[in-house]
Amino acid sequence: MSEADFTAPVRDPEFSATGVRIERWPRSLTTAGQVLVEGGTLALLTSYGRVIDSAPVQAVRVGRPWFGAGSDSAVALVNGTRYRLTLSGSGRGRDGRALTGRLLEVLRKAGDGSG
């Protein structure tokens, strides 16, 4: 058998953003982190790929901040810990507002089980 027979299919994550500022009040954990939604799990990673926190998307609450933040921010409650995610530095030619909206959409669909 060839090597190709043993390789698993590679799936793209439902959502991935790099260059994300991840804060856990009152301090910043990373200014170049990554938010990844893959296989029904949300993971917050440092710039080195170390997991800050992760949870099944059904257990994650996410939304936009009520006040005092730009439209490129989201607030996520992961395992009882509140994180502020600022996606303005995520690159790939997309602005922070579009990325934040996409993250909210992906998490809502995945949480409903309709993704």
C-alpha positions as CSV (number, residue, x, y, z in Angstrom):
1,M,0.0,0.0,0.0
2,S,1.1,3.5,-0.6
3,E,1.4,6.3,1.9
4,A,-1.7,7.9,0.4
5,D,-3.8,4.9,1.7
6,F,-3.0,5.8,5.3
7,T,-3.5,9.6,5.3
8,A,-6.7,10.9,6.8
9,P,-8.6,13.5,4.8
10,V,-7.5,17.0,5.8
11,R,-10.4,19.3,6.6
12,D,-10.2,23.0,6.8
13,P,-11.3,24.5,10.1
14,E,-14.8,26.1,10.2
15,F,-13.1,29.3,11.4
16,S,-9.5,30.4,11.9
17,A,-8.1,33.8,12.7
18,T,-4.6,34.7,13.6
19,G,-3.2,37.9,15.1
20,V,-6.0,38.0,17.6
21,R,-5.6,39.9,20.9
22,I,-6.9,37.7,23.6
23,E,-7.6,39.3,27.0
24,R,-8.8,37.8,30.3
25,W,-9.7,40.7,32.4
26,P,-7.7,42.6,33.5
27,R,-4.7,41.5,31.5
28,S,-3.8,40.6,27.9
29,L,-2.8,37.0,27.4
30,T,-1.5,37.5,23.8
31,T,-1.6,40.1,21.2
32,A,-0.9,37.7,18.3
33,G,-3.1,34.7,19.3
34,Q,-5.3,32.4,17.2
35,V,-9.0,31.6,17.4
36,L,-9.8,28.2,15.9
37,V,-13.2,26.5,15.5
38,E,-12.7,22.9,14.3
39,G,-14.6,19.7,14.8
40,G,-17.1,21.2,17.1
41,T,-14.5,22.8,19.5
42,L,-13.4,26.4,20.0
43,A,-9.8,26.8,20.9
44,L,-7.9,29.9,21.9
45,L,-4.2,29.6,21.2
46,T,-1.1,31.7,21.9
47,S,1.1,32.8,19.1
48,Y,3.2,29.7,19.8
49,G,0.3,27.4,19.4
50,R,-0.2,26.7,23.1
51,V,-3.8,26.2,24.1
52,I,-5.1,29.0,26.4
53,D,-8.5,27.4,26.7
54,S,-10.8,25.2,24.7
55,A,-14.4,23.9,24.9
56,P,-17.1,22.3,22.8
57,V,-18.9,25.1,20.9
58,Q,-22.2,24.1,22.6
59,A,-20.7,25.1,25.9
60,V,-19.3,28.5,24.7
61,R,-21.3,31.8,24.9
62,V,-20.1,34.5,22.6
63,G,-21.4,37.9,21.6
64,R,-20.4,41.5,21.0
65,P,-19.5,43.7,23.9
66,W,-22.3,46.1,25.0
67,F,-20.1,49.2,25.2
68,G,-16.5,50.5,25.3
69,A,-15.2,48.3,22.5
70,G,-14.9,48.5,18.7
71,S,-16.9,46.5,16.3
72,D,-13.9,44.2,15.8
73,S,-14.3,42.7,19.3
74,A,-16.2,39.8,20.8
75,V,-16.6,38.5,24.3
76,A,-16.5,34.7,24.8
77,L,-17.3,32.8,27.9
78,V,-15.2,29.6,27.8
79,N,-15.3,27.1,30.7
80,G,-16.6,29.9,33.0
81,T,-13.8,32.3,32.0
82,R,-14.6,35.5,30.1
83,Y,-12.3,36.5,27.3
84,R,-12.2,39.5,25.1
85,L,-11.2,38.8,21.5
86,T,-10.0,41.6,19.3
87,L,-9.8,40.4,15.7
88,S,-8.5,43.6,14.1
89,G,-5.0,42.3,13.5
90,S,-6.1,39.1,11.8
91,G,-4.8,39.9,8.3
92,R,-5.8,37.9,5.2
93,G,-7.3,41.1,3.7
94,R,-10.4,40.9,5.9
95,D,-11.3,43.6,8.4
96,G,-11.9,42.9,12.0
97,R,-15.7,43.6,11.8
98,A,-16.1,41.0,9.1
99,L,-14.0,38.4,11.0
100,T,-15.9,39.0,14.2
101,G,-19.2,38.6,12.4
102,R,-18.0,35.4,10.8
103,L,-16.9,34.0,14.2
104,L,-20.3,34.7,15.7
105,E,-22.0,33.1,12.8
106,V,-19.9,30.0,12.8
107,L,-20.3,29.5,16.6
108,R,-24.1,30.1,16.4
109,K,-24.5,27.5,13.6
110,A,-22.2,25.0,15.3
111,G,-23.9,25.5,18.7
112,D,-27.3,24.8,17.0
113,G,-26.0,21.7,15.5
114,S,-26.9,22.9,12.0
115,G,-23.3,23.4,10.8
